[in-house]
Amino acid sequence: MASSRATRVLSLTRRPFSSSSSLKFDAGVSMVQGASRGIGLEFVKQLLEKNDKGHVVATCRNPDASTGLAQLKDKFAESLKLLPLDLTVETSIQASASSVRETYGHLNLLINASGILSIPQVLQPVSKTAAVEFAREKDPIVCILLHPGTVDTDLSKPFQKNVPKEKLFSKEFSVQKLLSIIDNVKSNDNGKFFAWDGQEIPW
Ligand SMILES: NC(=O)c1ccc[n+]([C@@H]2O[C@H](COP(=O)([O-])OP(=O)(O)OC[C@H]3O[C@@H](n4cnc5c(N)ncnc54)[C@H](OP(=O)(O)O)[C@@H]3O)[C@@H](O)[C@H]2O)c1
């Protein structure tokens, strides 16, 4: 079992963007849950910047209230879609799934960066079950967990005084590292847990 800090994680699922083993950002559809601020917002920004032919769906409870998302929407009007999604409300999950299906027909990458599923006792069994189920699909989906390090966001503010300066990462740095892990994920990584530096965390 990972340490208590290491068990606060992000999770993601992805289908290959292309037949090559490396993630190709061109023309893929990515969805980020928990995108209004913090790590999720930075994922949206970097995915849009790296992926000039692809699309990003950004979700949170009230996208209209996020100034960060509004700024990205101004810059990436065509490639960014904002959807309301509350992970505690099943109908809102269904509504956003229908909207994605109607607009794009598929998803290549799903990143869950919302704090709500970070409770270890909930996230880990759910992720393990998802990984097992996804591997059985005819077109298998890879599901991994990621630890972003301690990242300077609203969520970590109360704990930052105990973190040495060099160990408090910027959102930009952490998300660059995490995208590089995503970029290189292989089908046999399904169900694994990786730290920001690519080290596998046993769990
Ligand atoms: N920051 C760190 O040092 C750190 C370290 C380890 C792990 N993590 C994990 O990384 C993830 C992101 O952390 P963060 O620091 O970026 O957090 P954050 O700045 O607090 O952002 C959390 C995001 O989750 C969304 N969210 C909260 N409740 C939601 C709900 N019911 N439905 C949908 N979205 C919801 C929020 O959007 P709205 O409130 O606008 O809906 C917001 O966009 C979390 O899972 C966290 O546990 C962070």
The ligand as an SDF file (V2000), in Angstrom:
LIG
                    3D

 48 52  0  0  0  0  0  0  0  0999 V2000
   -2.5310   19.5730   -5.2390 N   0  0  0  0  0  0  0  0  0  0  0  0
   -1.8280   18.5570   -4.7670 C   0  0  0  0  0  0  0  0  0  0  0  0
   -0.7600   18.7240   -4.1280 O   0  0  0  0  0  0  0  0  0  0  0  0
   -2.3010   17.1360   -4.9690 C   0  0  0  0  0  0  0  0  0  0  0  0
   -1.4900   16.0720   -4.4700 C   0  0  0  0  0  0  0  0  0  0  0  0
   -1.9060   14.7600   -4.6580 C   0  0  0  0  0  0  0  0  0  0  0  0
   -3.0890   14.5020   -5.3340 C   0  0  0  0  0  0  0  0  0  0  0  0
   -3.8690   15.5470   -5.7950 N   0  0  0  0  0  0  0  0  0  0  0  0
   -5.1230   15.1930   -6.4660 C   0  0  0  0  0  0  0  0  0  0  0  0
   -5.1760   15.8320   -7.7360 O   0  0  0  0  0  0  0  0  0  0  0  0
   -6.5420   16.1600   -8.0450 C   0  0  0  0  0  0  0  0  0  0  0  0
   -6.6350   17.6440   -8.3970 C   0  0  0  0  0  0  0  0  0  0  0  0
   -6.1670   18.3990   -7.2870 O   0  0  0  0  0  0  0  0  0  0  0  0
   -6.0730   19.9880   -7.3080 P   0  0  0  0  0  0  0  0  0  0  0  0
   -5.0320   20.3500   -6.3430 O   0  0  0  0  0  0  0  0  0  0  0  0
   -6.0160   20.4740   -8.7120 O   0  0  0  0  0  0  0  0  0  0  0  0
   -7.5080   20.3390   -6.6760 O   0  0  0  0  0  0  0  0  0  0  0  0
   -8.3820   21.6940   -6.7630 P   0  0  0  0  0  0  0  0  0  0  0  0
   -7.5290   22.8440   -7.1690 O   0  0  0  0  0  0  0  0  0  0  0  0
   -9.1420   21.7620   -5.4940 O   0  0  0  0  0  0  0  0  0  0  0  0
   -9.4050   21.3610   -7.9630 O   0  0  0  0  0  0  0  0  0  0  0  0
  -10.3800   20.3460   -7.7750 C   0  0  0  0  0  0  0  0  0  0  0  0
  -11.2660   20.2940   -9.0120 C   0  0  0  0  0  0  0  0  0  0  0  0
  -12.2700   19.2960   -8.7510 O   0  0  0  0  0  0  0  0  0  0  0  0
  -13.5380   19.8240   -9.1240 C   0  0  0  0  0  0  0  0  0  0  0  0
  -14.5960   19.2130   -8.3390 N   0  0  0  0  0  0  0  0  0  0  0  0
  -14.7520   19.2440   -6.9890 C   0  0  0  0  0  0  0  0  0  0  0  0
  -15.8980   18.6040   -6.6490 N   0  0  0  0  0  0  0  0  0  0  0  0
  -16.4500   18.1490   -7.8050 C   0  0  0  0  0  0  0  0  0  0  0  0
  -17.6280   17.4240   -8.1200 C   0  0  0  0  0  0  0  0  0  0  0  0
  -18.5120   17.0340   -7.1780 N   0  0  0  0  0  0  0  0  0  0  0  0
  -17.8890   17.1280   -9.4140 N   0  0  0  0  0  0  0  0  0  0  0  0
  -17.0430   17.5240  -10.3860 C   0  0  0  0  0  0  0  0  0  0  0  0
  -15.9150   18.2200  -10.1670 N   0  0  0  0  0  0  0  0  0  0  0  0
  -15.6300   18.5370   -8.8770 C   0  0  0  0  0  0  0  0  0  0  0  0
  -13.4000   21.3110   -8.8730 C   0  0  0  0  0  0  0  0  0  0  0  0
  -14.3170   21.9990   -9.6980 O   0  0  0  0  0  0  0  0  0  0  0  0
  -15.6170   22.7840   -9.1760 P   0  0  0  0  0  0  0  0  0  0  0  0
  -15.4590   22.9840   -7.6900 O   0  0  0  0  0  0  0  0  0  0  0  0
  -15.5740   24.0340   -9.9640 O   0  0  0  0  0  0  0  0  0  0  0  0
  -16.7220   21.8530   -9.5620 O   0  0  0  0  0  0  0  0  0  0  0  0
  -11.9790   21.5860   -9.3220 C   0  0  0  0  0  0  0  0  0  0  0  0
  -11.9330   21.8230  -10.7210 O   0  0  0  0  0  0  0  0  0  0  0  0
   -7.3620   15.7670   -6.8220 C   0  0  0  0  0  0  0  0  0  0  0  0
   -7.8640   14.4740   -7.0600 O   0  0  0  0  0  0  0  0  0  0  0  0
   -6.3320   15.7420   -5.7040 C   0  0  0  0  0  0  0  0  0  0  0  0
   -6.6890   14.8890   -4.6280 O   0  0  0  0  0  0  0  0  0  0  0  0
   -3.4820   16.8490   -5.6430 C   0  0  0  0  0  0  0  0  0  0  0  0
  1  2  1  0
  2  3  2  0
  2  4  1  0
  4  5  1  0
  4 48  2  0
  5  6  2  0
  6  7  1  0
  7  8  2  0
  8  9  1  0
  8 48  1  0
  9 10  1  0
  9 46  1  0
 10 11  1  0
 11 12  1  0
 11 44  1  0
 12 13  1  0
 13 14  1  0
 14 15  2  0
 14 16  1  0
 14 17  1  0
 17 18  1  0
 18 19  2  0
 18 20  1  0
 18 21  1  0
 21 22  1  0
 22 23  1  0
 23 24  1  0
 23 42  1  0
 24 25  1  0
 25 26  1  0
 25 36  1  0
 26 27  1  0
 26 35  1  0
 27 28  2  0
 28 29  1  0
 29 30  1  0
 29 35  2  0
 30 31  1  0
 30 32  2  0
 32 33  1  0
 33 34  2  0
 34 35  1  0
 36 37  1  0
 36 42  1  0
 37 38  1  0
 38 39  2  0
 38 40  1  0
 38 41  1  0
 42 43  1  0
 44 45  1  0
 44 46  1  0
 46 47  1  0
M  CHG  2   8   1  16  -1
M  END
$$$$
